Amino acid sequence: MISLSTATTNALDKVLRGGVADLRPMPRVLVDHGPNRWVYRMTGARSGDPVLLVPPLAAPALCFDLRRGCSLAEHFVSQGRATYLVDYGTVSFSDRGLGIEHWIDEVLPHAIRAASQDAGGRPVHIVAWCLGGILSLLTAADQTDLPIASITTVASPIDFTAIPLVAPARPLIELTGGWLLTGPYRLLGRAPRQVVRWAFQLTSVDKYLTKPIAIATHLDDKEFLAQIEAVDRFMENMIAYPGRTFGQLYHRFFRGNDLHDGIVDVAGRLISLARIEVPVLVIAGATDGIAPEPAVRRLTHLLDNSPEVRFEVCPGGHLGVLTGRGARDTTWRVIDSFIA
């Protein structure tokens, strides 16, 4: 039964005080900057090998700092671990020519080296979400001399044919030779942020349709309301995909399923995930519609030279498995155990 006094307080906070969530970002300092690259160190005590948080393209870096109490960055800082975050900034029409090679040749290698150097030359534990995990894996496979201690991928799909949500669109896409999406992104020079937001929302359309009812029936649950506010802010800050990068993802990963065999042609050179020589933790979300367990698990069969490959299924959907209300007791504990 709803507590009327608590519900009233929460309602007043939402209406008169801007909300119930603590959305203050973790304090940070800029340690490196370049094209499409801002590398921040979270302030606080620092010990052990550093952690570098790598977001996907199109999603804001605040996925790792969603809100106080549900912030993976805050979690690592509270442990006294040196914690770094790479932010790609916004994407404009002038970025339309940037391809995947830009992120794995320039952005991520510089970010990894900057974090390592700032941490006294120590190797870096990469913790990456969704496409951020794919780009991190390709970077590590392409440049094996980078100071990487381990890689953790969270909800990073490798076998795109194992994603039920996209299966209905495949026949029409192949019937049109891929032009169903090719024409629009080439014309616009990017996949607009609003389109990215809609695509993300479609994966959990039931939650969006029932959200007003959920809020009304949870008005006395401050944590529930705070999480909704934080996720809404996350969705409002989606970023566009550069046109060329989107085209490569669409044709090579979605249509061609190139990642399935672990070898990808990037700017005329083949990158094999079998070249990765560091421990890898692979995490899938139990109810993830964007990166379901079979699509994520495929990675464990491709890392022939990794000294340790660990696979875990944790509760949550695509974002929830990373930073849901229960992630601190599930996903984060798995990551802590792995990088310890």
Protein Blocks (a to p, Z undefined) as FASTA:
>chain_A
ZZfklmmmmmmmmmmnopabdcbdcddddfbdcehiacdddedddedjdddddddehiaf
klmmmbghiafklmmmmnopacddddebjadfklmmpcfklmmmmmmmmmmmmmmmmnoo
pacddddehjlmmmmmmmmmmmmmbccfbdcdehiafblmlpmklmmmmmmmmmnnopmm
mmmmmmnopacfklmmmmmmmmmmmmmmmmmmmmmmmmmmmklmmmmmmmmmmmmmcccd
dfklmmmmmmmmmmnommmnopaceehiacdfklpccdcdddddfklcklgfklmmmmmm
mmmmbcbdcddddeddfklmmmpmklmmmmmmmmmmmmZZ
